[in-house]
Amino acid sequence: MRSSQLITGTLAVVATSSLIGWGTAAHAGEPTITRENGVVIECSGTWRGEHVYASLYENSTAGNTMQVVIADGEVAGGGRETTRAFKKGRDVRGALLLNGKPAVIEGTAKVVGKKIAVHEEHDDAGQHIVVDGIHRRLVTDLDFTWKGRTVPLDCSESFVYRLRVSKESTVD
């Protein structure tokens, strides 16, 4: 169940991510269609006894984002956007500064399994959004390094996707 919730939530983010400054508004009756490809790597781990949430998100239309939060932001938290891919072949690497110190996620990710069809419809920000496409699971071996300590990450819900996103205005 968690997997389908993550996938549905992530698809909603994928489909709406380009609403903020990345496209033109559709007028009623004129749907805009984009093709979006990317990677969703969401991980958790434990660093010095504190919970770590880490995300590497790539979207061919909206750009790429890295986020790391330690202890719900009480220890550290940050994110950054980039045009550079985090996943190149099987190699994965993302870096940002947390409290002025480099934080790195790196390792490998391999696409496995069958293509899984996805479909979602929802209304958001005055638009009716229809998402159709596929995703495939990623098997990862990733570590998180910060302040001289390296810990393994569990990224079992990660996947790659290829989507067709249609957005049509629901207002005149």
PyMOL CGO cylinders between C-alpha atoms (Angstrom):
from pymol import cmd
from pymol.cgo import CYLINDER

trace = [
    CYLINDER, 0.00, 0.00, 0.00, 2.81, 2.44, 0.84, 0.3, 1, 1, 1, 1, 1, 1,
    CYLINDER, 2.81, 2.44, 0.84, 4.27, 1.90, -2.62, 0.3, 1, 1, 1, 1, 1, 1,
    CYLINDER, 4.27, 1.90, -2.62, 1.06, 2.88, -4.40, 0.3, 1, 1, 1, 1, 1, 1,
    CYLINDER, 1.06, 2.88, -4.40, 0.64, 5.92, -2.11, 0.3, 1, 1, 1, 1, 1, 1,
    CYLINDER, 0.64, 5.92, -2.11, 4.20, 7.02, -2.83, 0.3, 1, 1, 1, 1, 1, 1,
    CYLINDER, 4.20, 7.02, -2.83, 3.75, 6.51, -6.55, 0.3, 1, 1, 1, 1, 1, 1,
    CYLINDER, 3.75, 6.51, -6.55, 0.43, 8.35, -6.66, 0.3, 1, 1, 1, 1, 1, 1,
    CYLINDER, 0.43, 8.35, -6.66, 1.81, 11.21, -4.59, 0.3, 1, 1, 1, 1, 1, 1,
    CYLINDER, 1.81, 11.21, -4.59, 4.95, 11.41, -6.66, 0.3, 1, 1, 1, 1, 1, 1,
    CYLINDER, 4.95, 11.41, -6.66, 2.98, 11.40, -9.92, 0.3, 1, 1, 1, 1, 1, 1,
    CYLINDER, 2.98, 11.40, -9.92, 0.91, 14.28, -8.59, 0.3, 1, 1, 1, 1, 1, 1,
    CYLINDER, 0.91, 14.28, -8.59, 4.12, 16.19, -7.88, 0.3, 1, 1, 1, 1, 1, 1,
    CYLINDER, 4.12, 16.19, -7.88, 5.50, 15.29, -11.31, 0.3, 1, 1, 1, 1, 1, 1,
    CYLINDER, 5.50, 15.29, -11.31, 2.34, 16.42, -13.07, 0.3, 1, 1, 1, 1, 1, 1,
    CYLINDER, 2.34, 16.42, -13.07, 2.02, 19.69, -11.16, 0.3, 1, 1, 1, 1, 1, 1,
    CYLINDER, 2.02, 19.69, -11.16, 5.71, 20.54, -10.85, 0.3, 1, 1, 1, 1, 1, 1,
    CYLINDER, 5.71, 20.54, -10.85, 5.74, 22.48, -14.09, 0.3, 1, 1, 1, 1, 1, 1,
    CYLINDER, 5.74, 22.48, -14.09, 2.84, 24.68, -12.98, 0.3, 1, 1, 1, 1, 1, 1,
    CYLINDER, 2.84, 24.68, -12.98, 5.18, 27.05, -11.19, 0.3, 1, 1, 1, 1, 1, 1,
    CYLINDER, 5.18, 27.05, -11.19, 6.88, 29.15, -13.82, 0.3, 1, 1, 1, 1, 1, 1,
    CYLINDER, 6.88, 29.15, -13.82, 7.61, 26.36, -16.28, 0.3, 1, 1, 1, 1, 1, 1,
    CYLINDER, 7.61, 26.36, -16.28, 4.88, 26.67, -18.84, 0.3, 1, 1, 1, 1, 1, 1,
    CYLINDER, 4.88, 26.67, -18.84, 2.15, 28.80, -20.24, 0.3, 1, 1, 1, 1, 1, 1,
    CYLINDER, 2.15, 28.80, -20.24, -1.32, 28.73, -18.81, 0.3, 1, 1, 1, 1, 1, 1,
    CYLINDER, -1.32, 28.73, -18.81, -3.83, 26.80, -20.85, 0.3, 1, 1, 1, 1, 1, 1,
    CYLINDER, -3.83, 26.80, -20.85, -7.05, 28.49, -21.82, 0.3, 1, 1, 1, 1, 1, 1,
    CYLINDER, -7.05, 28.49, -21.82, -10.34, 26.62, -21.53, 0.3, 1, 1, 1, 1, 1, 1,
    CYLINDER, -10.34, 26.62, -21.53, -10.58, 24.09, -24.35, 0.3, 1, 1, 1, 1, 1, 1,
    CYLINDER, -10.58, 24.09, -24.35, -6.86, 24.12, -25.15, 0.3, 1, 1, 1, 1, 1, 1,
    CYLINDER, -6.86, 24.12, -25.15, -5.07, 21.28, -23.35, 0.3, 1, 1, 1, 1, 1, 1,
    CYLINDER, -5.07, 21.28, -23.35, -1.30, 21.44, -23.15, 0.3, 1, 1, 1, 1, 1, 1,
    CYLINDER, -1.30, 21.44, -23.15, 0.55, 18.16, -23.41, 0.3, 1, 1, 1, 1, 1, 1,
    CYLINDER, 0.55, 18.16, -23.41, 4.05, 17.45, -22.19, 0.3, 1, 1, 1, 1, 1, 1,
    CYLINDER, 4.05, 17.45, -22.19, 6.17, 14.33, -22.21, 0.3, 1, 1, 1, 1, 1, 1,
    CYLINDER, 6.17, 14.33, -22.21, 8.04, 13.95, -18.94, 0.3, 1, 1, 1, 1, 1, 1,
    CYLINDER, 8.04, 13.95, -18.94, 10.81, 11.47, -18.19, 0.3, 1, 1, 1, 1, 1, 1,
    CYLINDER, 10.81, 11.47, -18.19, 12.69, 11.14, -14.97, 0.3, 1, 1, 1, 1, 1, 1,
    CYLINDER, 12.69, 11.14, -14.97, 13.84, 9.46, -11.82, 0.3, 1, 1, 1, 1, 1, 1,
    CYLINDER, 13.84, 9.46, -11.82, 12.41, 9.43, -8.29, 0.3, 1, 1, 1, 1, 1, 1,
    CYLINDER, 12.41, 9.43, -8.29, 14.85, 8.24, -5.63, 0.3, 1, 1, 1, 1, 1, 1,
    CYLINDER, 14.85, 8.24, -5.63, 13.44, 8.59, -2.13, 0.3, 1, 1, 1, 1, 1, 1,
    CYLINDER, 13.44, 8.59, -2.13, 15.47, 7.21, 0.75, 0.3, 1, 1, 1, 1, 1, 1,
    CYLINDER, 15.47, 7.21, 0.75, 15.65, 6.94, 4.50, 0.3, 1, 1, 1, 1, 1, 1,
    CYLINDER, 15.65, 6.94, 4.50, 18.46, 6.10, 6.85, 0.3, 1, 1, 1, 1, 1, 1,
    CYLINDER, 18.46, 6.10, 6.85, 19.94, 6.86, 10.24, 0.3, 1, 1, 1, 1, 1, 1,
    CYLINDER, 19.94, 6.86, 10.24, 22.82, 9.28, 10.79, 0.3, 1, 1, 1, 1, 1, 1,
    CYLINDER, 22.82, 9.28, 10.79, 24.21, 9.45, 14.36, 0.3, 1, 1, 1, 1, 1, 1,
    CYLINDER, 24.21, 9.45, 14.36, 20.92, 8.13, 15.71, 0.3, 1, 1, 1, 1, 1, 1,
    CYLINDER, 20.92, 8.13, 15.71, 18.78, 10.64, 13.77, 0.3, 1, 1, 1, 1, 1, 1,
    CYLINDER, 18.78, 10.64, 13.77, 16.33, 9.86, 10.96, 0.3, 1, 1, 1, 1, 1, 1,
    CYLINDER, 16.33, 9.86, 10.96, 17.45, 10.94, 7.48, 0.3, 1, 1, 1, 1, 1, 1,
    CYLINDER, 17.45, 10.94, 7.48, 15.10, 11.62, 4.57, 0.3, 1, 1, 1, 1, 1, 1,
    CYLINDER, 15.10, 11.62, 4.57, 16.82, 12.07, 1.20, 0.3, 1, 1, 1, 1, 1, 1,
    CYLINDER, 16.82, 12.07, 1.20, 15.35, 12.64, -2.23, 0.3, 1, 1, 1, 1, 1, 1,
    CYLINDER, 15.35, 12.64, -2.23, 16.85, 12.91, -5.70, 0.3, 1, 1, 1, 1, 1, 1,
    CYLINDER, 16.85, 12.91, -5.70, 14.19, 13.88, -8.23, 0.3, 1, 1, 1, 1, 1, 1,
    CYLINDER, 14.19, 13.88, -8.23, 14.76, 14.31, -11.96, 0.3, 1, 1, 1, 1, 1, 1,
    CYLINDER, 14.76, 14.31, -11.96, 12.18, 15.64, -14.42, 0.3, 1, 1, 1, 1, 1, 1,
    CYLINDER, 12.18, 15.64, -14.42, 12.98, 16.35, -18.06, 0.3, 1, 1, 1, 1, 1, 1,
    CYLINDER, 12.98, 16.35, -18.06, 10.47, 19.22, -18.11, 0.3, 1, 1, 1, 1, 1, 1,
    CYLINDER, 10.47, 19.22, -18.11, 10.61, 20.75, -14.62, 0.3, 1, 1, 1, 1, 1, 1,
    CYLINDER, 10.61, 20.75, -14.62, 14.27, 20.24, -13.69, 0.3, 1, 1, 1, 1, 1, 1,
    CYLINDER, 14.27, 20.24, -13.69, 16.03, 18.28, -10.97, 0.3, 1, 1, 1, 1, 1, 1,
    CYLINDER, 16.03, 18.28, -10.97, 15.84, 18.66, -7.19, 0.3, 1, 1, 1, 1, 1, 1,
    CYLINDER, 15.84, 18.66, -7.19, 17.82, 17.22, -4.29, 0.3, 1, 1, 1, 1, 1, 1,
    CYLINDER, 17.82, 17.22, -4.29, 16.56, 17.37, -0.72, 0.3, 1, 1, 1, 1, 1, 1,
    CYLINDER, 16.56, 17.37, -0.72, 18.00, 16.10, 2.59, 0.3, 1, 1, 1, 1, 1, 1,
    CYLINDER, 18.00, 16.10, 2.59, 16.31, 16.44, 5.99, 0.3, 1, 1, 1, 1, 1, 1,
    CYLINDER, 16.31, 16.44, 5.99, 17.82, 15.13, 9.23, 0.3, 1, 1, 1, 1, 1, 1,
    CYLINDER, 17.82, 15.13, 9.23, 15.63, 14.73, 12.35, 0.3, 1, 1, 1, 1, 1, 1,
    CYLINDER, 15.63, 14.73, 12.35, 12.67, 16.49, 10.70, 0.3, 1, 1, 1, 1, 1, 1,
    CYLINDER, 12.67, 16.49, 10.70, 14.91, 19.52, 10.11, 0.3, 1, 1, 1, 1, 1, 1,
    CYLINDER, 14.91, 19.52, 10.11, 15.97, 19.91, 13.75, 0.3, 1, 1, 1, 1, 1, 1,
    CYLINDER, 15.97, 19.91, 13.75, 19.55, 18.82, 12.98, 0.3, 1, 1, 1, 1, 1, 1,
    CYLINDER, 19.55, 18.82, 12.98, 19.73, 19.99, 9.36, 0.3, 1, 1, 1, 1, 1, 1,
    CYLINDER, 19.73, 19.99, 9.36, 17.71, 20.32, 6.21, 0.3, 1, 1, 1, 1, 1, 1,
    CYLINDER, 17.71, 20.32, 6.21, 18.21, 21.70, 2.75, 0.3, 1, 1, 1, 1, 1, 1,
    CYLINDER, 18.21, 21.70, 2.75, 17.60, 21.34, -0.92, 0.3, 1, 1, 1, 1, 1, 1,
    CYLINDER, 17.60, 21.34, -0.92, 18.80, 22.56, -4.25, 0.3, 1, 1, 1, 1, 1, 1,
    CYLINDER, 18.80, 22.56, -4.25, 17.69, 22.61, -7.86, 0.3, 1, 1, 1, 1, 1, 1,
    CYLINDER, 17.69, 22.61, -7.86, 19.95, 21.86, -10.80, 0.3, 1, 1, 1, 1, 1, 1,
    CYLINDER, 19.95, 21.86, -10.80, 19.89, 21.08, -14.50, 0.3, 1, 1, 1, 1, 1, 1,
    CYLINDER, 19.89, 21.08, -14.50, 22.46, 18.29, -14.03, 0.3, 1, 1, 1, 1, 1, 1,
    CYLINDER, 22.46, 18.29, -14.03, 21.25, 14.70, -13.85, 0.3, 1, 1, 1, 1, 1, 1,
    CYLINDER, 21.25, 14.70, -13.85, 21.80, 12.80, -10.59, 0.3, 1, 1, 1, 1, 1, 1,
    CYLINDER, 21.80, 12.80, -10.59, 21.63, 9.41, -12.33, 0.3, 1, 1, 1, 1, 1, 1,
    CYLINDER, 21.63, 9.41, -12.33, 24.02, 8.74, -15.21, 0.3, 1, 1, 1, 1, 1, 1,
    CYLINDER, 24.02, 8.74, -15.21, 23.83, 5.15, -16.38, 0.3, 1, 1, 1, 1, 1, 1,
    CYLINDER, 23.83, 5.15, -16.38, 23.92, 3.16, -13.15, 0.3, 1, 1, 1, 1, 1, 1,
    CYLINDER, 23.92, 3.16, -13.15, 25.90, 5.77, -11.22, 0.3, 1, 1, 1, 1, 1, 1,
    CYLINDER, 25.90, 5.77, -11.22, 24.08, 8.13, -8.86, 0.3, 1, 1, 1, 1, 1, 1,
    CYLINDER, 24.08, 8.13, -8.86, 25.54, 11.22, -7.23, 0.3, 1, 1, 1, 1, 1, 1,
    CYLINDER, 25.54, 11.22, -7.23, 24.04, 14.32, -5.66, 0.3, 1, 1, 1, 1, 1, 1,
    CYLINDER, 24.04, 14.32, -5.66, 25.61, 16.90, -3.36, 0.3, 1, 1, 1, 1, 1, 1,
    CYLINDER, 25.61, 16.90, -3.36, 24.53, 19.98, -1.45, 0.3, 1, 1, 1, 1, 1, 1,
    CYLINDER, 24.53, 19.98, -1.45, 25.56, 22.01, 1.57, 0.3, 1, 1, 1, 1, 1, 1,
    CYLINDER, 25.56, 22.01, 1.57, 23.90, 21.28, 4.92, 0.3, 1, 1, 1, 1, 1, 1,
    CYLINDER, 23.90, 21.28, 4.92, 24.80, 23.77, 7.65, 0.3, 1, 1, 1, 1, 1, 1,
    CYLINDER, 24.80, 23.77, 7.65, 27.80, 24.78, 5.55, 0.3, 1, 1, 1, 1, 1, 1,
    CYLINDER, 27.80, 24.78, 5.55, 29.17, 21.22, 5.22, 0.3, 1, 1, 1, 1, 1, 1,
    CYLINDER, 29.17, 21.22, 5.22, 29.02, 19.07, 2.05, 0.3, 1, 1, 1, 1, 1, 1,
    CYLINDER, 29.02, 19.07, 2.05, 26.35, 16.35, 2.11, 0.3, 1, 1, 1, 1, 1, 1,
    CYLINDER, 26.35, 16.35, 2.11, 26.66, 13.66, -0.56, 0.3, 1, 1, 1, 1, 1, 1,
    CYLINDER, 26.66, 13.66, -0.56, 24.39, 10.87, -1.77, 0.3, 1, 1, 1, 1, 1, 1,
    CYLINDER, 24.39, 10.87, -1.77, 26.16, 8.42, -4.04, 0.3, 1, 1, 1, 1, 1, 1,
    CYLINDER, 26.16, 8.42, -4.04, 26.17, 4.85, -5.24, 0.3, 1, 1, 1, 1, 1, 1,
    CYLINDER, 26.17, 4.85, -5.24, 24.36, 2.90, -7.92, 0.3, 1, 1, 1, 1, 1, 1,
    CYLINDER, 24.36, 2.90, -7.92, 20.81, 2.37, -9.19, 0.3, 1, 1, 1, 1, 1, 1,
    CYLINDER, 20.81, 2.37, -9.19, 19.68, -0.23, -11.69, 0.3, 1, 1, 1, 1, 1, 1,
    CYLINDER, 19.68, -0.23, -11.69, 16.33, -0.33, -13.52, 0.3, 1, 1, 1, 1, 1, 1,
    CYLINDER, 16.33, -0.33, -13.52, 14.64, -3.72, -12.97, 0.3, 1, 1, 1, 1, 1, 1,
    CYLINDER, 14.64, -3.72, -12.97, 11.31, -5.43, -13.47, 0.3, 1, 1, 1, 1, 1, 1,
    CYLINDER, 11.31, -5.43, -13.47, 8.42, -4.96, -15.80, 0.3, 1, 1, 1, 1, 1, 1,
    CYLINDER, 8.42, -4.96, -15.80, 6.96, -1.67, -16.93, 0.3, 1, 1, 1, 1, 1, 1,
    CYLINDER, 6.96, -1.67, -16.93, 4.01, -0.73, -14.77, 0.3, 1, 1, 1, 1, 1, 1,
    CYLINDER, 4.01, -0.73, -14.77, 1.22, 1.32, -16.34, 0.3, 1, 1, 1, 1, 1, 1,
    CYLINDER, 1.22, 1.32, -16.34, 0.15, 4.40, -14.41, 0.3, 1, 1, 1, 1, 1, 1,
    CYLINDER, 0.15, 4.40, -14.41, -2.91, 6.64, -14.78, 0.3, 1, 1, 1, 1, 1, 1,
    CYLINDER, -2.91, 6.64, -14.78, -4.07, 9.51, -12.62, 0.3, 1, 1, 1, 1, 1, 1,
    CYLINDER, -4.07, 9.51, -12.62, -6.54, 12.38, -12.97, 0.3, 1, 1, 1, 1, 1, 1,
    CYLINDER, -6.54, 12.38, -12.97, -6.92, 15.33, -10.62, 0.3, 1, 1, 1, 1, 1, 1,
    CYLINDER, -6.92, 15.33, -10.62, -7.68, 19.05, -10.52, 0.3, 1, 1, 1, 1, 1, 1,
    CYLINDER, -7.68, 19.05, -10.52, -5.06, 21.48, -9.27, 0.3, 1, 1, 1, 1, 1, 1,
    CYLINDER, -5.06, 21.48, -9.27, -4.46, 25.23, -9.58, 0.3, 1, 1, 1, 1, 1, 1,
    CYLINDER, -4.46, 25.23, -9.58, -7.37, 25.70, -11.99, 0.3, 1, 1, 1, 1, 1, 1,
    CYLINDER, -7.37, 25.70, -11.99, -6.34, 22.85, -14.26, 0.3, 1, 1, 1, 1, 1, 1,
    CYLINDER, -6.34, 22.85, -14.26, -7.59, 19.34, -14.93, 0.3, 1, 1, 1, 1, 1, 1,
    CYLINDER, -7.59, 19.34, -14.93, -4.49, 17.14, -15.12, 0.3, 1, 1, 1, 1, 1, 1,
    CYLINDER, -4.49, 17.14, -15.12, -4.36, 13.68, -16.70, 0.3, 1, 1, 1, 1, 1, 1,
    CYLINDER, -4.36, 13.68, -16.70, -1.19, 11.62, -16.30, 0.3, 1, 1, 1, 1, 1, 1,
    CYLINDER, -1.19, 11.62, -16.30, -0.60, 8.44, -18.32, 0.3, 1, 1, 1, 1, 1, 1,
    CYLINDER, -0.60, 8.44, -18.32, 2.60, 6.47, -18.69, 0.3, 1, 1, 1, 1, 1, 1,
    CYLINDER, 2.60, 6.47, -18.69, 4.84, 3.87, -17.18, 0.3, 1, 1, 1, 1, 1, 1,
    CYLINDER, 4.84, 3.87, -17.18, 7.32, 3.45, -14.39, 0.3, 1, 1, 1, 1, 1, 1,
    CYLINDER, 7.32, 3.45, -14.39, 9.94, 0.83, -13.59, 0.3, 1, 1, 1, 1, 1, 1,
    CYLINDER, 9.94, 0.83, -13.59, 11.46, 0.04, -10.24, 0.3, 1, 1, 1, 1, 1, 1,
    CYLINDER, 11.46, 0.04, -10.24, 15.04, 0.96, -9.31, 0.3, 1, 1, 1, 1, 1, 1,
    CYLINDER, 15.04, 0.96, -9.31, 17.25, -1.27, -7.18, 0.3, 1, 1, 1, 1, 1, 1,
    CYLINDER, 17.25, -1.27, -7.18, 19.70, 1.00, -5.37, 0.3, 1, 1, 1, 1, 1, 1,
    CYLINDER, 19.70, 1.00, -5.37, 22.88, 0.80, -3.35, 0.3, 1, 1, 1, 1, 1, 1,
    CYLINDER, 22.88, 0.80, -3.35, 23.28, 4.33, -2.03, 0.3, 1, 1, 1, 1, 1, 1,
    CYLINDER, 23.28, 4.33, -2.03, 25.11, 5.95, 0.87, 0.3, 1, 1, 1, 1, 1, 1,
    CYLINDER, 25.11, 5.95, 0.87, 24.75, 9.32, 2.57, 0.3, 1, 1, 1, 1, 1, 1,
    CYLINDER, 24.75, 9.32, 2.57, 27.89, 11.14, 3.77, 0.3, 1, 1, 1, 1, 1, 1,
    CYLINDER, 27.89, 11.14, 3.77, 27.93, 14.24, 5.98, 0.3, 1, 1, 1, 1, 1, 1,
    CYLINDER, 27.93, 14.24, 5.98, 30.41, 15.56, 8.54, 0.3, 1, 1, 1, 1, 1, 1,
    CYLINDER, 30.41, 15.56, 8.54, 32.77, 12.62, 8.01, 0.3, 1, 1, 1, 1, 1, 1,
    CYLINDER, 32.77, 12.62, 8.01, 30.19, 9.88, 8.62, 0.3, 1, 1, 1, 1, 1, 1,
    CYLINDER, 30.19, 9.88, 8.62, 28.85, 7.61, 5.87, 0.3, 1, 1, 1, 1, 1, 1,
    CYLINDER, 28.85, 7.61, 5.87, 25.64, 5.61, 6.33, 0.3, 1, 1, 1, 1, 1, 1,
    CYLINDER, 25.64, 5.61, 6.33, 23.63, 3.33, 4.03, 0.3, 1, 1, 1, 1, 1, 1,
    CYLINDER, 23.63, 3.33, 4.03, 20.26, 4.48, 2.67, 0.3, 1, 1, 1, 1, 1, 1,
    CYLINDER, 20.26, 4.48, 2.67, 17.12, 2.43, 2.06, 0.3, 1, 1, 1, 1, 1, 1,
    CYLINDER, 17.12, 2.43, 2.06, 15.64, 3.61, -1.25, 0.3, 1, 1, 1, 1, 1, 1,
    CYLINDER, 15.64, 3.61, -1.25, 13.33, 0.67, -1.93, 0.3, 1, 1, 1, 1, 1, 1,
    CYLINDER, 13.33, 0.67, -1.93, 10.45, 2.79, -3.29, 0.3, 1, 1, 1, 1, 1, 1,
    CYLINDER, 10.45, 2.79, -3.29, 12.52, 4.40, -6.07, 0.3, 1, 1, 1, 1, 1, 1,
    CYLINDER, 12.52, 4.40, -6.07, 11.62, 4.28, -9.76, 0.3, 1, 1, 1, 1, 1, 1,
    CYLINDER, 11.62, 4.28, -9.76, 12.10, 5.76, -13.23, 0.3, 1, 1, 1, 1, 1, 1,
    CYLINDER, 12.10, 5.76, -13.23, 9.11, 7.10, -15.16, 0.3, 1, 1, 1, 1, 1, 1,
    CYLINDER, 9.11, 7.10, -15.16, 7.96, 8.12, -18.63, 0.3, 1, 1, 1, 1, 1, 1,
    CYLINDER, 7.96, 8.12, -18.63, 4.72, 10.12, -18.70, 0.3, 1, 1, 1, 1, 1, 1,
    CYLINDER, 4.72, 10.12, -18.70, 2.33, 11.97, -20.97, 0.3, 1, 1, 1, 1, 1, 1,
    CYLINDER, 2.33, 11.97, -20.97, 0.81, 14.85, -19.00, 0.3, 1, 1, 1, 1, 1, 1,
    CYLINDER, 0.81, 14.85, -19.00, -2.24, 16.71, -20.27, 0.3, 1, 1, 1, 1, 1, 1,
    CYLINDER, -2.24, 16.71, -20.27, -3.32, 19.94, -18.55, 0.3, 1, 1, 1, 1, 1, 1,
    CYLINDER, -3.32, 19.94, -18.55, -6.55, 21.72, -19.40, 0.3, 1, 1, 1, 1, 1, 1,
    CYLINDER, -6.55, 21.72, -19.40, -7.83, 24.89, -17.77, 0.3, 1, 1, 1, 1, 1, 1,
    CYLINDER, -7.83, 24.89, -17.77, -10.99, 24.51, -15.72, 0.3, 1, 1, 1, 1, 1, 1,
    CYLINDER, -10.99, 24.51, -15.72, -11.57, 28.29, -15.70, 0.3, 1, 1, 1, 1, 1, 1,
    CYLINDER, -11.57, 28.29, -15.70, -12.29, 30.71, -18.53, 0.3, 1, 1, 1, 1, 1, 1,
]
cmd.load_cgo(trace, "trace")
